[in-house]
Amino acid sequence: MKKSIVVALILGVCAVASSLFAQEGQPLNALTEQEKELGFELLFDGGPLSPDIWQSSIEGYPVKDGYFVCEKGGNLMTKKKYSDFILRFEFQEPEDEKNWGNNGCGIRATAPNLDAAYNGMELQIIADDVADKIAPWQAHGSIYGIVPAKQGAQKPRGEWNYEEVIAIGPFIKVIVNGELIVNADITNAKPIHDAEHPGLHNKSGFVGFLGHSDPVKFRNVRILSLEK
């Protein structure tokens, strides 16, 4: 299947997007045959985080038993920049309900060490069960400060969740465990809180995770560039 067909499916069949990208038969930290054919890049193979792929706070995310976990935190960003893409990964929130499991997925960030929430976009990563303690635009999957996400798609704490981020121009979709929780056109979007977001409309940038020392785990991280 060509990338142009994938883009057409994403834009033209939004209602079934979640079923098109269901997490079934995924080998651990490896690409499926379909992903290989499409041209996905494997960003984590279960071993040490590669400095050829990642930059900035590599030491903040040690690898354990086939996953990497946020310990010291900081930004863990790709060395490559991406414009239009499909990002797939799995995450697991800590079992301790006192821990909010706060992290973030940064996209189109201008620099690896800057705050991607403002110098790009941050798609919030946080436990669903703390949604009543935070603003809607801070809840899991939300484009931080811009677009609130639908809640309730996560599995219980301690279980692995599958997430897919689709970014094509101003169209941003977030799918969690097969459920579409963000389906946004940010062409005319503006912050809904008292802060500037100068990177909101970046065309391209780094992609990665934005840790706050909460022990969120990640595995099966891969990305498909949809650039022509």
MDAnalysis code that builds the backbone (N, CA, C; Angstrom):
import MDAnalysis as mda
import numpy as np

u = mda.Universe.empty(684, n_residues=228, atom_resindex=np.repeat(np.arange(228), 3), trajectory=True)
u.add_TopologyAttr("name", ["N", "CA", "C"] * 228)
u.add_TopologyAttr("resid", np.arange(1, 229))
u.add_TopologyAttr("resname", ["MET", "LYS", "LYS", "SER", "ILE", "VAL", "VAL", "ALA", "LEU", "ILE", "LEU", "GLY", "VAL", "CYS", "ALA", "VAL", "ALA", "SER", "SER", "LEU", "PHE", "ALA", "GLN", "GLU", "GLY", "GLN", "PRO", "LEU", "ASN", "ALA", "LEU", "THR", "GLU", "GLN", "GLU", "LYS", "GLU", "LEU", "GLY", "PHE", "GLU", "LEU", "LEU", "PHE", "ASP", "GLY", "GLY", "PRO", "LEU", "SER", "PRO", "ASP", "ILE", "TRP", "GLN", "SER", "SER", "ILE", "GLU", "GLY", "TYR", "PRO", "VAL", "LYS", "ASP", "GLY", "TYR", "PHE", "VAL", "CYS", "GLU", "LYS", "GLY", "GLY", "ASN", "LEU", "MET", "THR", "LYS", "LYS", "LYS", "TYR", "SER", "ASP", "PHE", "ILE", "LEU", "ARG", "PHE", "GLU", "PHE", "GLN", "GLU", "PRO", "GLU", "ASP", "GLU", "LYS", "ASN", "TRP", "GLY", "ASN", "ASN", "GLY", "CYS", "GLY", "ILE", "ARG", "ALA", "THR", "ALA", "PRO", "ASN", "LEU", "ASP", "ALA", "ALA", "TYR", "ASN", "GLY", "MET", "GLU", "LEU", "GLN", "ILE", "ILE", "ALA", "ASP", "ASP", "VAL", "ALA", "ASP", "LYS", "ILE", "ALA", "PRO", "TRP", "GLN", "ALA", "HIS", "GLY", "SER", "ILE", "TYR", "GLY", "ILE", "VAL", "PRO", "ALA", "LYS", "GLN", "GLY", "ALA", "GLN", "LYS", "PRO", "ARG", "GLY", "GLU", "TRP", "ASN", "TYR", "GLU", "GLU", "VAL", "ILE", "ALA", "ILE", "GLY", "PRO", "PHE", "ILE", "LYS", "VAL", "ILE", "VAL", "ASN", "GLY", "GLU", "LEU", "ILE", "VAL", "ASN", "ALA", "ASP", "ILE", "THR", "ASN", "ALA", "LYS", "PRO", "ILE", "HIS", "ASP", "ALA", "GLU", "HIS", "PRO", "GLY", "LEU", "HIS", "ASN", "LYS", "SER", "GLY", "PHE", "VAL", "GLY", "PHE", "LEU", "GLY", "HIS", "SER", "ASP", "PRO", "VAL", "LYS", "PHE", "ARG", "ASN", "VAL", "ARG", "ILE", "LEU", "SER", "LEU", "GLU", "LYS"])
u.atoms.positions = np.array([
    [0.843, -1.190, 0.000],
    [0.000, 0.000, 0.000],
    [0.884, 1.249, 0.000],
    [0.629, 2.170, -0.934],
    [1.437, 3.368, -1.023],
    [1.035, 4.378, 0.047],
    [1.985, 5.265, 0.383],
    [1.706, 6.255, 1.417],
    [0.559, 7.172, 1.016],
    [0.433, 7.462, -0.283],
    [-0.660, 8.328, -0.725],
    [-2.013, 7.709, -0.422],
    [-2.095, 6.369, -0.505],
    [-3.339, 5.686, -0.188],
    [-3.622, 5.763, 1.300],
    [-2.548, 5.627, 2.114],
    [-2.706, 5.747, 3.560],
    [-3.262, 7.117, 3.913],
    [-2.705, 8.164, 3.308],
    [-3.182, 9.522, 3.581],
    [-4.650, 9.656, 3.198],
    [-5.026, 9.113, 2.038],
    [-6.419, 9.188, 1.597],
    [-7.340, 8.483, 2.577],
    [-6.905, 7.339, 3.088],
    [-7.714, 6.625, 4.067],
    [-7.913, 7.447, 5.322],
    [-6.823, 8.081, 5.786],
    [-6.888, 8.856, 7.018],
    [-7.835, 10.032, 6.873],
    [-7.722, 10.743, 5.763],
    [-8.518, 11.949, 5.583],
    [-9.938, 11.647, 5.137],
    [-10.134, 10.565, 4.406],
    [-11.437, 10.299, 3.822],
    [-12.305, 9.322, 4.584],
    [-11.727, 8.583, 5.514],
    [-12.486, 7.571, 6.247],
    [-12.262, 7.767, 7.735],
    [-12.426, 8.975, 8.205],
    [-12.150, 9.300, 9.607],
    [-12.965, 8.442, 10.563],
    [-14.188, 8.117, 10.177],
    [-15.070, 7.397, 11.093],
    [-14.547, 6.023, 11.447],
    [-13.741, 5.430, 10.571],
    [-13.239, 4.088, 10.853],
    [-11.734, 4.090, 11.063],
    [-11.180, 5.246, 11.343],
    [-9.730, 5.339, 11.504],
    [-9.220, 4.419, 12.595],
    [-9.975, 4.322, 13.676],
    [-9.514, 3.500, 14.786],
    [-9.422, 2.034, 14.401],
    [-10.356, 1.564, 13.570],
    [-10.305, 0.156, 13.189],
    [-9.230, -0.116, 12.153],
    [-8.860, 0.886, 11.367],
    [-7.808, 0.710, 10.377],
    [-6.457, 0.482, 11.033],
    [-6.300, 0.996, 12.228],
    [-4.993, 0.948, 12.864],
    [-5.059, 0.226, 14.209],
    [-5.832, -0.835, 14.276],
    [-5.936, -1.595, 15.511],
    [-4.605, -2.268, 15.833],
    [-4.299, -2.374, 17.112],
    [-3.055, -2.981, 17.571],
    [-3.266, -4.482, 17.732],
    [-3.095, -5.216, 16.650],
    [-3.278, -6.660, 16.689],
    [-2.056, -7.332, 16.067],
    [-1.545, -8.351, 16.726],
    [-0.429, -9.108, 16.185],
    [0.862, -8.335, 16.097],
    [1.012, -7.332, 16.937],
    [2.234, -6.527, 16.904],
    [3.370, -7.264, 17.607],
    [4.467, -7.561, 16.897],
    [5.615, -8.171, 17.580],
    [6.241, -7.161, 18.528],
    [6.832, -7.643, 19.605],
    [7.391, -6.742, 20.604],
    [8.601, -6.009, 20.047],
    [8.500, -4.678, 20.021],
    [9.594, -3.807, 19.588],
    [10.148, -4.188, 18.218],
    [9.239, -4.531, 17.320],
    [9.601, -4.872, 15.953],
    [8.456, -4.443, 15.041],
    [8.749, -4.319, 13.761],
    [7.735, -3.921, 12.795],
    [6.994, -5.138, 12.260],
    [5.713, -4.956, 11.967],
    [4.974, -5.994, 11.257],
    [5.408, -5.972, 9.793],
    [5.044, -7.000, 9.068],
    [5.378, -7.037, 7.640],
    [4.709, -5.877, 6.904],
    [3.482, -5.551, 7.283],
    [2.798, -4.419, 6.649],
    [3.528, -3.109, 6.935],
    [3.978, -2.936, 8.170],
    [4.699, -1.706, 8.513],
    [6.014, -1.604, 7.741],
    [6.680, -2.731, 7.560],
    [7.909, -2.734, 6.759],
    [7.614, -2.306, 5.333],
    [6.537, -2.841, 4.780],
    [6.161, -2.518, 3.404],
    [5.823, -1.042, 3.250],
    [5.162, -0.475, 4.263],
    [4.778, 0.935, 4.204],
    [5.964, 1.871, 4.418],
    [7.003, 1.367, 5.086],
    [8.182, 2.206, 5.308],
    [8.299, 2.770, 6.703],
    [7.646, 2.146, 7.689],
    [7.786, 2.594, 9.066],
    [9.247, 2.487, 9.516],
    [9.644, 3.387, 10.390],
    [10.951, 3.340, 11.027],
    [10.764, 2.862, 12.464],
    [11.571, 1.898, 12.886],
    [11.533, 1.424, 14.261],
    [12.417, 2.342, 15.107],
    [11.825, 2.984, 16.105],
    [12.560, 3.929, 16.941],
    [13.106, 3.292, 18.219],
    [12.622, 2.106, 18.550],
    [13.082, 1.410, 19.757],
    [12.985, -0.085, 19.512],
    [14.128, -0.785, 19.630],
    [14.164, -2.217, 19.346],
    [14.249, -3.077, 20.598],
    [14.078, -2.466, 21.770],
    [14.144, -3.198, 23.026],
    [15.490, -3.108, 23.713],
    [16.490, -2.634, 22.981],
    [17.818, -2.472, 23.561],
    [18.049, -1.036, 23.993],
    [19.298, -0.666, 24.300],
    [19.594, 0.710, 24.711],
    [19.106, 1.722, 23.672],
    [18.612, 2.843, 24.134],
    [18.150, 3.887, 23.220],
    [19.329, 4.376, 22.381],
    [19.173, 4.314, 21.079],
    [20.274, 4.617, 20.176],
    [20.481, 6.123, 20.029],
    [21.723, 6.623, 20.218],
    [22.002, 8.040, 19.986],
    [21.943, 8.404, 18.511],
    [21.853, 7.401, 17.638],
    [21.648, 7.682, 16.220],
    [20.192, 8.029, 15.928],
    [19.304, 7.650, 16.849],
    [17.870, 7.895, 16.670],
    [17.355, 8.961, 17.618],
    [17.868, 8.951, 18.868],
    [17.363, 9.820, 19.930],
    [18.409, 10.839, 20.358],
    [17.940, 11.917, 20.949],
    [18.828, 12.941, 21.489],
    [18.224, 13.550, 22.742],
    [18.988, 14.361, 23.388],
    [18.639, 15.067, 24.613],
    [18.677, 14.097, 25.793],
    [17.577, 13.886, 26.521],
    [17.629, 13.202, 27.809],
    [17.548, 11.678, 27.685],
    [18.488, 11.081, 26.937],
    [18.506, 9.623, 26.808],
    [18.698, 8.965, 28.170],
    [19.574, 9.573, 29.000],
    [19.853, 8.987, 30.313],
    [18.648, 9.038, 31.246],
    [17.672, 9.858, 30.939],
    [16.480, 9.968, 31.776],
    [15.468, 8.869, 31.552],
    [15.728, 7.986, 30.548],
    [14.790, 6.931, 30.178],
    [15.519, 5.597, 30.054],
    [15.916, 4.979, 31.151],
    [16.621, 3.702, 31.084],
    [15.738, 2.580, 30.535],
    [16.387, 1.613, 29.910],
    [15.688, 0.471, 29.319],
    [15.653, -0.687, 30.308],
    [14.477, -1.292, 30.454],
    [14.291, -2.420, 31.374],
    [13.296, -3.405, 30.774],
    [13.736, -4.642, 30.567],
    [12.815, -5.721, 30.169],
    [11.963, -5.390, 28.949],
    [12.565, -4.820, 27.927],
    [11.854, -4.572, 26.684],
    [11.042, -3.296, 26.633],
    [11.219, -2.417, 27.599],
    [10.569, -1.113, 27.572],
    [11.553, -0.073, 28.101],
    [11.282, 1.191, 27.838],
    [12.045, 2.238, 28.511],
    [11.094, 3.016, 29.403],
    [11.631, 3.501, 30.515],
    [10.786, 4.112, 31.529],
    [11.338, 5.482, 31.906],
    [10.449, 6.417, 32.103],
    [10.857, 7.756, 32.512],
    [11.257, 7.729, 33.982],
    [12.528, 8.006, 34.256],
    [13.000, 8.089, 35.642],
    [13.439, 9.519, 35.964],
    [14.547, 9.961, 35.400],
    [14.966, 11.347, 35.616],
    [14.104, 12.310, 34.819],
    [13.542, 11.812, 33.741],
    [12.675, 12.656, 32.929],
    [13.441, 13.500, 31.938],
    [12.842, 14.600, 31.537],
    [13.415, 15.444, 30.491],
    [12.851, 15.075, 29.137],
    [13.291, 15.797, 28.121],
    [12.819, 15.556, 26.763],
    [13.645, 14.461, 26.100],
    [12.998, 13.442, 25.603],
    [13.624, 12.410, 24.791],
    [13.087, 12.599, 23.383],
    [13.908, 13.157, 22.499],
    [13.434, 13.571, 21.187],
    [14.207, 12.875, 20.075],
    [13.545, 12.702, 18.945],
    [14.209, 12.128, 17.777],
    [15.276, 13.088, 17.257],
    [16.266, 12.522, 16.579],
    [17.283, 13.355, 15.944],
    [16.789, 13.872, 14.600],
    [15.818, 13.160, 14.013],
    [15.230, 13.585, 12.748],
    [14.005, 14.464, 13.014],
    [13.724, 15.330, 12.076],
    [12.497, 16.102, 12.126],
    [11.449, 15.448, 11.230],
    [10.202, 15.571, 11.652],
    [9.100, 14.994, 10.900],
    [8.029, 16.050, 10.695],
    [7.385, 16.005, 9.543],
    [6.304, 16.927, 9.219],
    [4.967, 16.202, 9.319],
    [4.602, 15.454, 8.286],
    [3.401, 14.637, 8.298],
    [3.809, 13.199, 8.611],
    [3.088, 12.549, 9.510],
    [3.539, 11.235, 9.964],
    [2.433, 10.482, 10.692],
    [2.689, 9.180, 10.879],
    [1.913, 8.344, 11.787],
    [2.885, 7.820, 12.831],
    [2.631, 8.126, 14.080],
    [3.452, 7.661, 15.199],
    [2.653, 6.638, 15.990],
    [3.249, 5.479, 16.239],
    [2.592, 4.434, 17.022],
    [3.474, 4.070, 18.213],
    [2.856, 3.899, 19.358],
    [3.605, 3.468, 20.535],
    [2.643, 2.883, 21.556],
    [3.210, 2.203, 22.549],
    [2.449, 1.720, 23.691],
    [2.987, 2.397, 24.948],
    [2.096, 2.678, 25.879],
    [2.502, 3.289, 27.139],
    [1.771, 2.598, 28.287],
    [2.394, 2.651, 29.455],
    [1.793, 2.063, 30.653],
    [1.911, 3.058, 31.801],
    [0.763, 3.363, 32.401],
    [0.742, 4.279, 33.535],
    [1.095, 3.525, 34.822],
    [1.745, 4.192, 35.786],
    [2.116, 3.524, 37.037],
    [0.893, 3.041, 37.808],
    [1.060, 1.920, 38.516],
    [-0.051, 1.344, 39.269],
    [-0.416, 2.172, 40.503],
    [0.533, 2.913, 41.032],
    [0.296, 3.752, 42.208],
    [-0.645, 4.901, 41.832],
    [-1.843, 4.893, 42.343],
    [-2.833, 5.898, 41.974],
    [-2.502, 7.290, 42.502],
    [-1.526, 7.375, 43.411],
    [-1.090, 8.694, 43.871],
    [-0.191, 9.371, 42.854],
    [0.326, 8.586, 41.916],
    [1.182, 9.123, 40.865],
    [0.333, 9.389, 39.624],
    [0.401, 10.592, 39.095],
    [-0.456, 10.979, 37.991],
    [0.010, 10.407, 36.649],
    [1.240, 9.875, 36.594],
    [1.746, 9.347, 35.335],
    [1.850, 10.412, 34.267],
    [2.383, 11.557, 34.650],
    [2.427, 12.716, 33.765],
    [3.632, 12.651, 32.831],
    [3.371, 12.718, 31.535],
    [4.399, 12.774, 30.511],
    [3.791, 13.530, 29.346],
    [4.314, 13.373, 28.178],
    [3.735, 14.026, 27.018],
    [4.380, 13.507, 25.755],
    [3.662, 13.605, 24.663],
    [4.203, 13.274, 23.352],
    [4.382, 14.588, 22.605],
    [5.633, 14.967, 22.391],
    [5.918, 16.220, 21.692],
    [6.035, 15.985, 20.194],
    [5.425, 16.847, 19.412],
    [5.532, 16.738, 17.959],
    [5.849, 18.109, 17.360],
    [6.553, 18.076, 16.233],
    [6.928, 19.287, 15.491],
    [7.594, 20.323, 16.391],
    [8.453, 19.855, 17.287],
    [9.151, 20.751, 18.219],
    [10.356, 21.393, 17.534],
    [10.587, 22.651, 17.826],
    [11.646, 23.394, 17.137],
    [13.045, 23.029, 17.616],
    [13.175, 22.608, 18.879],
    [14.488, 22.265, 19.435],
    [14.299, 21.173, 20.482],
    [15.269, 20.262, 20.631],
    [15.077, 19.125, 21.540],
    [14.969, 19.492, 23.007],
    [15.547, 20.625, 23.412],
    [15.573, 20.964, 24.837],
    [14.567, 22.033, 25.239],
    [13.817, 22.557, 24.288],
    [12.795, 23.543, 24.618],
    [11.492, 22.851, 24.984],
    [10.587, 23.587, 25.591],
    [9.299, 23.032, 26.000],
    [8.426, 22.839, 24.767],
    [8.245, 21.573, 24.377],
    [7.503, 21.271, 23.156],
    [6.033, 21.675, 23.241],
    [5.501, 21.846, 24.435],
    [4.106, 22.264, 24.574],
    [3.880, 23.625, 23.934],
    [4.929, 24.429, 23.897],
    [4.816, 25.793, 23.377],
    [5.639, 26.003, 22.113],
    [6.726, 25.247, 21.960],
    [7.586, 25.390, 20.785],
    [7.317, 24.284, 19.759],
    [6.155, 23.725, 19.832],
    [5.658, 22.681, 18.959],
    [4.263, 22.368, 19.446],
    [3.963, 21.103, 19.603],
    [2.713, 20.676, 20.223],
    [3.011, 19.569, 21.212],
    [2.300, 19.555, 22.316],
    [2.371, 18.442, 23.264],
    [1.023, 17.753, 23.311],
    [1.043, 16.467, 23.039],
    [-0.142, 15.637, 23.214],
    [-0.001, 14.994, 24.578],
    [-0.833, 15.403, 25.494],
    [-0.666, 15.038, 26.900],
    [-0.694, 13.530, 27.111],
    [0.183, 13.046, 27.981],
    [0.160, 11.672, 28.474],
    [-0.011, 11.754, 29.982],
    [-1.113, 11.206, 30.478],
    [-1.405, 11.262, 31.903],
    [-2.520, 10.241, 32.183],
    [-2.603, 9.746, 33.384],
    [-3.623, 8.754, 33.716],
    [-5.021, 9.342, 33.566],
    [-5.921, 8.566, 32.984],
    [-7.303, 9.026, 32.804],
    [-7.993, 9.326, 34.127],
    [-7.604, 8.608, 35.205],
    [-8.342, 8.755, 36.459],
    [-8.021, 10.032, 37.228],
    [-7.151, 10.891, 36.663],
    [-6.908, 12.191, 37.303],
    [-7.558, 13.321, 36.513],
    [-8.360, 12.967, 35.520],
    [-8.957, 13.983, 34.651],
    [-9.815, 14.980, 35.417],
    [-10.412, 14.542, 36.521],
    [-11.268, 15.447, 37.293],
    [-10.464, 16.406, 38.156],
    [-9.135, 16.259, 38.171],
    [-8.267, 17.122, 38.975],
    [-7.536, 18.162, 38.130],
    [-7.717, 18.107, 36.817],
    [-6.989, 18.995, 35.913],
    [-7.955, 19.628, 34.914],
    [-7.461, 20.585, 34.160],
    [-8.288, 21.211, 33.127],
    [-8.499, 20.231, 31.974],
    [-9.607, 20.348, 31.242],
    [-9.849, 19.438, 30.116],
    [-8.724, 19.428, 29.088],
    [-8.072, 20.579, 28.877],
    [-6.989, 20.647, 27.888],
    [-5.671, 20.073, 28.410],
    [-5.681, 19.577, 29.657],
    [-4.511, 18.895, 30.221],
    [-4.696, 17.380, 30.260],
    [-5.886, 16.893, 29.951],
    [-6.191, 15.469, 30.060],
    [-5.525, 14.670, 28.949],
    [-5.447, 13.366, 29.140],
    [-4.694, 12.519, 28.220],
    [-5.149, 12.677, 26.775],
    [-4.160, 12.805, 25.887],
    [-4.414, 12.920, 24.462],
    [-4.670, 14.330, 23.981],
    [-4.990, 15.240, 24.902],
    [-5.284, 16.618, 24.520],
    [-4.078, 17.280, 23.871],
    [-4.339, 18.136, 22.887],
    [-3.282, 19.027, 22.403],
    [-3.171, 20.100, 23.471],
    [-2.105, 20.021, 24.257],
    [-1.983, 20.772, 25.509],
    [-2.281, 22.257, 25.311],
    [-3.296, 22.717, 26.029],
    [-3.668, 24.127, 25.988],
    [-4.466, 24.530, 24.776],
    [-4.763, 23.571, 23.878],
    [-5.401, 23.919, 22.609],
    [-6.702, 23.152, 22.376],
    [-6.638, 21.814, 22.395],
    [-7.801, 20.987, 22.073],
    [-7.971, 19.898, 23.134],
    [-9.053, 19.913, 23.894],
    [-9.307, 18.840, 24.862],
    [-9.605, 17.520, 24.158],
    [-9.224, 16.420, 24.805],
    [-9.477, 15.089, 24.256],
    [-10.621, 14.401, 24.996],
    [-11.259, 13.485, 24.311],
    [-12.250, 12.614, 24.937],
    [-11.549, 11.684, 25.914],
    [-12.140, 11.442, 27.058],
    [-11.501, 10.602, 28.076],
    [-12.167, 9.233, 28.190],
    [-11.485, 8.324, 28.901],
    [-12.048, 7.019, 29.182],
    [-11.570, 5.897, 28.280],
    [-10.586, 6.158, 27.417],
    [-10.121, 5.125, 26.495],
    [-9.010, 4.265, 27.080],
    [-8.392, 4.718, 28.152],
    [-7.270, 3.970, 28.722],
    [-7.731, 2.693, 29.418],
    [-6.810, 1.718, 29.442],
    [-7.015, 0.497, 30.225],
    [-6.644, 0.783, 31.676],
    [-6.949, -0.118, 32.595],
    [-6.573, 0.101, 33.999],
    [-5.070, 0.288, 34.148],
    [-4.686, 1.032, 35.166],
    [-3.268, 1.257, 35.445],
    [-2.516, -0.084, 35.508],
    [-1.290, -0.052, 35.025],
    [-0.468, -1.257, 35.022],
    [-0.632, -2.101, 33.774],
    [-1.587, -1.747, 32.889],
    [-1.765, -2.451, 31.622],
    [-1.244, -1.568, 30.489],
    [-0.863, -2.219, 29.391],
    [-0.336, -1.481, 28.252],
    [-1.462, -0.899, 27.407],
    [-1.295, 0.355, 27.022],
    [-2.217, 1.052, 26.140],
    [-1.541, 1.304, 24.795],
    [-2.310, 1.188, 23.731],
    [-1.810, 1.468, 22.384],
    [-2.267, 2.853, 21.953],
    [-1.324, 3.651, 21.480],
    [-1.666, 5.003, 21.017],
    [-1.115, 5.229, 19.617],
    [-1.901, 5.931, 18.834],
    [-1.466, 6.325, 17.496],
    [-1.745, 7.811, 17.310],
    [-0.742, 8.504, 16.807],
    [-0.857, 9.927, 16.503],
    [-0.710, 10.088, 15.001],
    [-1.679, 10.744, 14.394],
    [-1.639, 11.004, 12.955],
    [-1.606, 12.513, 12.758],
    [-0.566, 13.002, 12.119],
    [-0.414, 14.437, 11.873],
    [-0.220, 14.653, 10.375],
    [-1.183, 15.329, 9.758],
    [-1.104, 15.661, 8.340],
    [-1.486, 17.125, 8.204],
    [-0.497, 17.971, 7.998],
    [-0.765, 19.397, 7.958],
    [-1.429, 19.833, 9.246],
    [-2.555, 20.550, 9.171],
    [-3.231, 21.008, 10.385],
    [-4.147, 19.957, 11.012],
    [-4.235, 18.782, 10.418],
    [-5.139, 17.748, 10.916],
    [-4.395, 16.830, 11.885],
    [-4.863, 16.793, 13.118],
    [-4.233, 16.002, 14.173],
    [-5.257, 15.026, 14.735],
    [-4.898, 13.750, 14.731],
    [-5.754, 12.720, 15.299],
    [-4.975, 11.953, 16.356],
    [-5.649, 11.598, 17.436],
    [-5.075, 10.766, 18.487],
    [-6.025, 9.611, 18.728],
    [-5.508, 8.398, 18.639],
    [-6.291, 7.183, 18.836],
    [-5.677, 6.407, 19.992],
    [-6.487, 6.039, 20.977],
    [-6.024, 5.268, 22.127],
    [-6.848, 3.982, 22.209],
    [-6.162, 2.860, 22.149],
    [-6.819, 1.552, 22.222],
    [-7.985, 1.442, 21.245],
    [-7.766, 1.954, 20.039],
    [-8.770, 1.859, 18.985],
    [-9.858, 2.911, 19.024],
    [-9.798, 3.834, 19.988],
    [-10.836, 4.869, 20.119],
    [-10.264, 6.224, 19.728],
    [-10.938, 6.899, 18.812],
    [-10.520, 8.217, 18.358],
    [-10.870, 9.243, 19.434],
    [-9.846, 9.836, 20.079],
    [-10.120, 10.769, 21.172],
    [-9.830, 12.217, 20.803],
    [-9.067, 12.443, 19.721],
    [-8.867, 13.787, 19.188],
    [-8.976, 13.704, 17.674],
    [-9.778, 14.589, 17.112],
    [-9.934, 14.679, 15.658],
    [-10.031, 16.170, 15.345],
    [-8.880, 16.812, 15.188],
    [-8.842, 18.276, 15.181],
    [-8.236, 18.839, 13.898],
    [-8.770, 19.962, 13.481],
    [-8.180, 20.808, 12.452],
    [-7.721, 22.070, 13.182],
    [-6.407, 22.251, 13.315],
    [-5.888, 23.373, 14.106],
    [-5.598, 24.611, 13.263],
    [-6.139, 24.657, 12.044],
    [-5.859, 25.781, 11.153],
    [-6.087, 27.117, 11.846],
    [-7.197, 27.240, 12.527],
    [-7.540, 28.497, 13.198],
    [-7.528, 28.359, 14.724],
    [-6.874, 27.336, 15.209],
    [-6.868, 27.086, 16.657],
    [-6.063, 28.132, 17.409],
    [-6.524, 28.423, 18.609],
    [-5.837, 29.372, 19.488],
    [-5.801, 28.785, 20.895],
    [-4.850, 29.221, 21.710],
    [-4.786, 28.708, 23.089],
    [-6.069, 28.985, 23.849],
    [-6.464, 28.038, 24.697],
    [-7.653, 28.218, 25.523],
    [-7.253, 28.412, 26.983],
    [-5.989, 28.766, 27.181],
    [-5.521, 29.157, 28.509],
    [-4.565, 30.322, 28.327],
    [-4.095, 30.888, 29.400],
    [-3.326, 32.136, 29.355],
    [-1.848, 31.866, 29.083],
    [-1.548, 31.487, 27.844],
    [-0.164, 31.237, 27.450],
    [-0.064, 31.291, 25.932],
    [1.086, 31.711, 25.450],
    [1.333, 31.746, 24.018],
    [1.870, 30.390, 23.555],
    [1.503, 30.002, 22.351],
    [1.974, 28.749, 21.747],
    [2.569, 29.074, 20.378],
    [3.781, 29.644, 20.358],
    [4.356, 30.084, 19.079],
    [4.659, 28.947, 18.108],
    [4.780, 27.709, 18.602],
    [5.100, 26.597, 17.718],
    [3.900, 25.792, 17.254],
    [2.701, 26.244, 17.583],
    [1.500, 25.464, 17.290],
    [1.374, 25.122, 15.814],
    [1.750, 26.035, 14.951],
    [1.551, 25.835, 13.521],
    [2.852, 25.502, 12.795],
    [3.826, 24.974, 13.546],
    [5.058, 24.514, 12.900],
    [4.728, 23.488, 11.818],
    [5.463, 23.543, 10.724],
    [5.265, 22.579, 9.649],
    [6.022, 21.280, 9.909],
    [7.108, 21.368, 10.692],
    [7.965, 20.217, 10.913],
    [8.701, 20.387, 12.228],
    [9.246, 19.299, 12.749],
    [10.010, 19.394, 13.985],
    [10.299, 18.027, 14.571],
    [10.916, 18.037, 15.747],
    [11.276, 16.797, 16.429],
    [10.046, 16.163, 17.088],
    [10.133, 14.854, 17.291],
    [9.065, 14.077, 17.914],
    [9.654, 13.337, 19.105],
    [8.909, 13.205, 20.183],
    [9.440, 12.449, 21.309],
    [8.559, 12.527, 22.541],
    [9.176, 12.231, 23.673],
    [8.457, 12.148, 24.945],
    [8.981, 13.188, 25.929],
    [8.083, 13.711, 26.756],
    [8.356, 14.885, 27.583],
    [8.103, 14.535, 29.042],
    [9.094, 13.949, 29.677],
    [8.899, 13.385, 31.003],
    [9.020, 14.367, 32.141],
    [8.278, 14.084, 33.214],
    [8.321, 14.877, 34.440],
    [8.696, 13.995, 35.631],
    [9.478, 12.946, 35.347],
    [9.977, 12.000, 36.363],
    [8.916, 11.034, 36.866],
    [7.702, 11.099, 36.348],
    [6.711, 10.079, 36.681],
    [7.058, 8.813, 35.891],
    [7.007, 7.630, 36.521],
    [7.521, 6.406, 35.894],
    [6.598, 5.803, 34.837],
    [6.374, 6.545, 33.757],
    [5.585, 6.045, 32.633],
    [6.497, 5.179, 31.755],
    [5.981, 4.031, 31.312],
    [6.760, 3.100, 30.498],
    [6.328, 3.184, 29.033],
    [7.292, 2.916, 28.135],
    [7.020, 2.967, 26.697],
    [7.657, 1.779, 25.988],
    [7.007, 1.314, 24.935],
    [7.567, 0.270, 24.087],
    [6.885, 0.329, 22.712],
    [7.350, -0.505, 21.783],
    [6.754, -0.583, 20.440],
    [6.617, 0.804, 19.794],
    [7.701, 1.562, 19.779],
    [7.672, 2.923, 19.232],
    [8.159, 2.896, 17.791],
    [7.301, 3.354, 16.876],
    [7.683, 3.392, 15.461],
    [6.963, 4.536, 14.781],
    [7.476, 4.951, 13.626],
    [6.932, 6.134, 12.960],
    [7.007, 5.949, 11.449],
    [6.001, 6.474, 10.775],
    [5.956, 6.477, 9.322],
    [5.887, 7.911, 8.838],
    [6.895, 8.348, 8.100],
    [6.852, 9.672, 7.496],
    [5.923, 9.643, 6.303],
    [5.044, 10.639, 6.214],
    [4.100, 10.749, 5.102],
    [4.473, 11.884, 4.153],
    [5.700, 12.369, 4.302],
    [6.160, 13.438, 3.425],
    [6.364, 12.898, 2.030],
    [6.105, 13.726, 1.046],
    [6.225, 13.314, -0.364],
    [7.710, 13.138, -0.719],
])
